[in-house]
Amino acid sequence: MRRILLKLSGEALAGNKKTGFDEGTVRKVALQIKVLTEEGLQVGIVIGGGNFWRGRASQNLDRTKADQIGMLATVMNCIYVSEIFRSVGMRTGVFTPFVCGSFTELFSKDRADESFESGKVVFFAGGTGHPYFSTDTGTVLRAVEVGADVILLAKSIDGIYDDDPLKNPAARKYDQVTISEVIDRKLQAVDMTASVLARDHKMPMWVFGLNEENSIVDTVKGNFHGTKVIV
């Protein structure tokens, strides 16, 4: 692999606090990414906003406005995580699909490619920039646009199951599944729009647990214990 796109859930970065940031958790992620970049891997990152806001959970706001708040939550997450990455010696760039003053750069494929080639870790914040689309969809869209070899989905659960393992102890984990099976069985590795986009553009996804020790490095180097979604 030459270029990967890593999707981090906001909740996972909050650690046991469930909301906000857990610096220790973020620093562990940063140190793993530093190992990979020092070996020449180009890394892009998308972060969800669930540690601050889930627009669909709001019953009293217009959906467009609720989703815009969620987009801003992902911007906050990317700026914070980017700074933790910088504190351990990496160079970063944060891109958004809308103007955020001097906080971020406006996304374009050319600018992102230049950042990758210069050795920066590239953060894609703000989702797609449009309501009704999740950060899952933004993840697959950016992966396709920048030509990533694979999407790594780092979650609080260590793979894809046939049922919710938190509610059903007998739930069975898949070692490998096709993206068509994910869609047909509604397994929700990512949401349906993102799944169809991944299928249409033949973008593989590997799902694993962020909280396992050294899980990102192990996944990239082949010591993988999650679920591979193949095309």
C-alpha positions in Angstrom: 0.0 0.0 0.0 1.1 3.5 -0.8 -1.8 5.6 0.4 -4.5 4.8 2.9 -7.5 6.7 4.3 -8.2 6.1 8.0 -11.6 6.8 9.4 -11.7 7.4 13.1 -14.9 7.6 15.1 -15.3 10.6 17.3 -16.6 8.4 20.1 -13.5 6.3 20.0 -11.2 9.3 20.4 -13.2 10.4 23.5 -12.0 7.2 25.3 -14.0 6.4 28.3 -15.3 9.9 28.6 -17.7 9.4 25.7 -17.7 13.1 24.9 -14.9 15.6 24.0 -11.3 14.3 23.6 -9.1 11.9 25.5 -5.6 13.1 24.8 -4.0 9.8 25.8 -6.1 7.9 23.2 -5.3 10.5 20.5 -1.6 10.4 21.3 -1.5 6.6 20.9 -3.1 7.0 17.5 -0.6 9.7 16.6 2.4 7.6 17.5 1.1 4.7 15.4 0.6 7.0 12.4 4.1 8.4 12.9 5.5 4.9 12.6 3.7 4.4 9.3 4.6 7.8 7.8 8.3 7.3 8.7 8.2 4.1 6.6 6.8 6.1 3.6 3.1 5.4 3.8 0.8 8.4 2.9 -2.0 8.7 5.3 -5.3 10.6 5.0 -7.7 10.8 8.0 -11.4 11.4 8.4 -12.9 11.8 11.9 -16.6 11.6 12.8 -18.2 14.1 15.1 -20.2 11.8 17.4 -18.2 12.8 20.5 -19.8 16.2 20.2 -22.9 16.0 18.1 -25.2 13.7 16.1 -27.5 15.7 13.9 -29.9 12.9 13.3 -30.5 12.6 17.1 -31.9 16.1 17.2 -35.7 16.3 17.2 -36.1 20.0 17.4 -33.8 21.4 14.7 -34.1 21.6 11.0 -32.1 18.7 9.6 -29.9 20.9 7.4 -28.9 23.0 10.4 -28.4 20.0 12.6 -26.1 18.4 9.9 -24.1 21.7 9.6 -23.4 21.6 13.3 -22.2 18.0 12.9 -19.9 19.2 10.1 -18.4 21.8 12.4 -17.9 19.1 15.1 -15.7 17.1 12.6 -13.7 20.3 11.9 -13.0 20.7 15.6 -12.0 17.1 15.9 -9.6 17.3 12.9 -8.0 20.5 14.2 -7.4 19.0 17.6 -6.1 15.7 16.4 -3.9 17.4 13.8 -2.3 19.4 16.6 -1.6 16.3 18.7 0.0 14.8 15.5 2.2 17.9 15.2 3.2 17.7 18.8 4.8 14.3 18.2 6.7 15.5 15.1 4.5 15.1 12.1 3.4 17.7 9.5 -0.3 18.0 8.8 -2.8 19.7 6.6 -6.6 20.1 7.3 -8.9 20.4 4.4 -12.6 21.3 4.4 -15.2 21.5 1.5 -16.2 25.0 2.7 -14.2 28.0 3.7 -13.2 28.2 7.4 -11.1 31.3 7.3 -7.5 30.6 8.2 -8.4 27.4 10.3 -8.3 25.1 7.3 -7.6 24.9 3.6 -10.3 24.6 1.0 -10.2 21.0 -0.4 -9.1 20.2 -3.9 -7.6 17.0 -5.2 -4.5 18.8 -6.4 -3.9 20.5 -3.0 -4.4 17.2 -1.2 -2.0 15.4 -3.5 0.6 18.0 -3.0 0.3 17.6 0.8 0.5 13.8 0.5 3.6 14.1 -1.7 5.3 16.5 0.7 4.9 14.0 3.6 2.0 15.6 5.4 -0.8 13.6 7.1 -3.9 14.9 5.4 -7.1 15.5 7.4 -10.4 15.7 5.6 -12.9 17.6 7.8 -16.4 18.8 7.2 -17.8 15.7 5.5 -19.0 16.3 2.0 -20.0 19.8 2.9 -23.7 19.0 2.3 -26.5 18.0 4.7 -28.0 14.4 4.5 -24.5 12.9 3.9 -22.6 11.3 6.7 -18.9 11.2 7.4 -19.0 7.6 6.1 -20.0 8.9 2.7 -17.3 11.7 3.0 -14.7 9.0 3.8 -15.5 6.9 0.7 -15.8 10.0 -1.5 -12.3 11.3 -0.4 -10.8 7.9 -0.7 -12.0 7.6 -4.3 -10.9 11.1 -5.2 -7.4 10.9 -3.8 -6.8 7.3 -5.1 -6.4 5.6 -1.7 -5.6 1.9 -1.8 -7.8 1.0 1.1 -10.1 2.5 3.7 -9.3 1.6 7.3 -12.3 1.9 9.6 -11.1 2.1 13.2 -14.2 1.6 15.4 -15.0 0.9 19.0 -16.1 -2.7 17.9 -13.4 -5.0 16.4 -15.2 -5.8 13.1 -18.5 -6.5 11.4 -21.0 -8.8 13.1 -24.3 -10.4 12.0 -25.9 -8.7 15.0 -25.0 -6.1 17.6 -22.4 -7.9 19.8 -23.1 -5.5 22.6 -26.7 -6.7 22.8 -26.2 -10.3 21.5 -23.2 -12.3 23.0 -23.8 -14.9 20.3 -23.3 -12.5 17.4 -20.9 -13.9 14.8 -18.0 -11.8 13.5 -17.2 -11.9 9.8 -13.5 -12.4 8.8 -14.3 -11.3 5.3 -17.4 -10.2 3.5 -18.1 -8.6 0.1 -19.4 -5.1 -0.2 -22.5 -6.5 -2.0 -23.2 -8.8 1.0 -22.8 -5.8 3.3 -25.5 -4.0 1.2 -27.8 -6.9 0.9 -27.6 -7.9 4.5 -27.6 -4.3 5.8 -24.6 -5.0 7.9 -23.8 -1.3 8.3 -20.0 -1.3 8.1 -20.7 2.2 6.8 -24.1 3.7 5.9 -25.9 2.6 2.7 -24.9 5.6 0.6 -21.2 5.0 1.4 -21.5 1.3 0.8 -22.9 1.8 -2.7 -20.2 4.3 -3.5 -17.5 1.9 -2.3 -19.0 -0.9 -4.4 -19.3 1.2 -7.5 -15.7 2.4 -7.3 -14.3 -0.9 -6.0 -12.9 0.6 -2.8 -12.0 -2.1 -0.2 -12.5 -1.4 3.5 -11.0 -3.0 6.5 -12.8 -2.8 9.8 -11.0 -3.2 13.1 -11.0 -2.1 16.8 -9.2 1.1 17.5 -8.7 0.3 21.2 -6.7 -2.9 20.6 -3.0 -2.3 21.3 -1.1 -1.0 18.2 -4.1 -2.0 16.0 -3.5 0.5 13.2 0.1 -0.5 12.6 -0.7 -4.2 12.9 -3.5 -3.8 10.4 -1.3 -2.1 7.8 1.5 -4.7 8.3 -0.8 -7.7 7.9 -1.5 -8.7 11.5 -5.2 -8.1 11.1 -8.0 -9.3 13.4 -11.0 -7.4 12.1 -13.2 -7.8 9.0 -12.1 -7.2 5.4 -14.8 -5.8 3.1 -13.8 -6.8 -0.4 -15.1 -5.7 -3.8 
